[in-house]
Amino acid sequence: MIENFIRKLNGHLSFWCKNNQSINIQKDILIKKYIKKNLLTNAIIKKNLKETHSIFNRKLYLLLKKGNIKDFLRIGFIQKTFFLHNRFFVYSELKILKNQINWPLYKKLIAEDSIGNPIRYFLYQDSSGNRINHVYHLSVLSNELNIDLYKIESIFEFGGGYGCMARIFSKFNSQIKYAGFDTPYVNLLQYYYLKYNDLDVGFSFKNKYTLISNLKKIKNNYKVNSNNLFIANWSLSETPIEFRENFIEIIKKSEFILISFQEKFEDINNLDYFNKLRSKISKSHKIKILKNKFYTGNMINRQNHYFFIGKKIKNLL
């Protein structure tokens, strides 16, 4: 209750920011019709989720069933899991972006869309706290391992939220191949957001933006391409450890790695887990585990957060 109150209070800081959201009624009807048709044919596999995300997916299912998702980024349970808005530490991330040589690119990437009616960042109304935070993560990867973001040709994202990172990459690489793994209900929310942004999104590998919830589909059809980036922002670290093993091979084969994680989640010691993962792949990748110097959780749950970033070592024998 206190956390929800604080989130609403923070949201009111942006009362003066205009979102200019416009709805294409015909497009909205078609997308929602597609979602409802596919909603009933999918179900989550509870053993693959921790309790936190089982509860989240039940709530999301009911929301999608009602079809009232025009303003989904204003809904409390979605904000709690997917959308970071008016936090003061985001301004520190924004200042870092502004002081970098890549600022012209970052400025383009943080420009926010109107889909979902996101709360604009009260100290920079052209963007949102969530969009700034995502782009800041990409800058950490780029700066720490000297990676040219333009060289990334394909992406596998584990747990893609509502599609924010996929949308970011679409803004500077129209040819990007993007595969996003999540629960079927989250995939449908991603479909709504990305389709509304006129991207080639669907549930087939023929689409540029492929949404996946079936492990067999990955094992039988997904291939790690050259210059591939594996992303997991507070997602892999929030699943059962045994379930994570399904994605280790993709991580090993990826050229670049960007994972964000909290020190502990429910009963899991993530810092211990990711230190062990670093040892497993240190022969093939240069790996850094960096403490997130700006984000330390919230008033209710204070703890350290980290970046697990990697780059494949060239010229291996």
Disulfide bonds with the S-S distance in Angstrom:
none
